[in-house]
């Protein structure tokens, strides 16, 4: 039986479609904004939050597919997305205004963890999400260099004004110990001082309302993860590694550390996966191949994707222009896929067990 495409039938068809951020039905959250339906055409406007901005195109396609399945006789179906405002709540002891807090860690140094953390933050921001980036790698802060930022943050009424990186529709606030310590000077601190420094950067920085706070962790299994688990409810962690066995052994230890302090694992990223010679287009698996994907499957962790060795990625990072990787057709697909899979995993988790709703913006 072919259902007539009147507005009520269209709304009923989409009523239980989940909002990617909250996991709750669009109809229950007031996100089916407008419906216009006739025998010839269906036009729907839905509201989605900037938290799921990287998935807007994907969600729009899924809604169109559902409508075409239900109303196959309709020639023209158009779905548009507008922003649905929803403010973040305050998290943890420090009252951070953020919807998701994502730690990016690794079992050892030298695997490109900071490059992936910065790229993830840039990708989410370019898509339209409100993103902050905290460089918690106190001993080796490289985020300022990767973003081409320098100088010392200003203080406004006892609060730290973060540096701003231009990417996407929103400027991205960035905070790092690299802004506070002179270049070349070593930070020699014990655990309590690290705890205080990280807590202060989280608590006293004027982040503003965020969809995501991405935290670039120190490599290894130090006590920064314990500090974060104590002061802030983390959404989860992303672990970066390279394909070779020694890196995977260390990555497995990092995964065990996150699990020990009850931080969920959101996925693994394999960096330096392979190299394609620009002259011959021949692929070389310099550090092996597929190790992170196998490990993720064995440990029941989502595999978010791989990033090959590419000279432009290194050149852009050295020049403080990491955002330029998203303008490079060779590297952009790999980086965008990681962002989409990460947010898609969060959306699937929310759909399976919706979190408590946030309050709408008044």
HELIX and SHEET records of a PDB file:
HELIX    1   1 UNK A    7  UNK A   14  1                                   8    
HELIX    2   2 UNK A   50  UNK A   55  5                                   6    
HELIX    3   3 UNK A   56  UNK A   70  1                                  15    
HELIX    4   4 UNK A  113  UNK A  127  1                                  15    
HELIX    5   5 UNK A  143  UNK A  147  1                                   5    
HELIX    6   6 UNK A  177  UNK A  179  5                                   3    
HELIX    7   7 UNK A  191  UNK A  204  1                                  14    
HELIX    8   8 UNK A  224  UNK A  231  1                                   8    
HELIX    9   9 UNK A  245  UNK A  260  1                                  16    
HELIX   10  10 UNK A  291  UNK A  298  1                                   8    
HELIX   11  11 UNK A  311  UNK A  318  1                                   8    
HELIX   12  12 UNK A  322  UNK A  327  5                                   6    
HELIX   13  13 UNK A  332  UNK A  352  1                                  21    
SHEET    1   A 3 UNK A  32  UNK A  37  0                                        
SHEET    2   A 3 UNK A  41  UNK A  48 -1                                        
SHEET    3   A 3 UNK A  76  UNK A  83  1                                        
SHEET    1   B 6 UNK A  90  UNK A  91  0                                        
SHEET    2   B 6 UNK A  96  UNK A 105 -1                                        
SHEET    3   B 6 UNK A 210  UNK A 216  1                                        
SHEET    4   B 6 UNK A 131  UNK A 135  1                                        
SHEET    5   B 6 UNK A 170  UNK A 176  1                                        
SHEET    6   B 6 UNK A 163  UNK A 167 -1                                        
SHEET    1   C 5 UNK A  90  UNK A  91  0                                        
SHEET    2   C 5 UNK A  96  UNK A 105 -1                                        
SHEET    3   C 5 UNK A 236  UNK A 241  1                                        
SHEET    4   C 5 UNK A 265  UNK A 276  1                                        
SHEET    5   C 5 UNK A 283  UNK A 284 -1                                        
SHEET    1   D 5 UNK A  90  UNK A  91  0                                        
SHEET    2   D 5 UNK A  96  UNK A 105 -1                                        
SHEET    3   D 5 UNK A 236  UNK A 241  1                                        
SHEET    4   D 5 UNK A 265  UNK A 276  1                                        
SHEET    5   D 5 UNK A 303  UNK A 309  1                                        
SHEET    1   E 2 UNK A 154  UNK A 156  0                                        
SHEET    2   E 2 UNK A 159  UNK A 161 -1                                        
END                                                                             
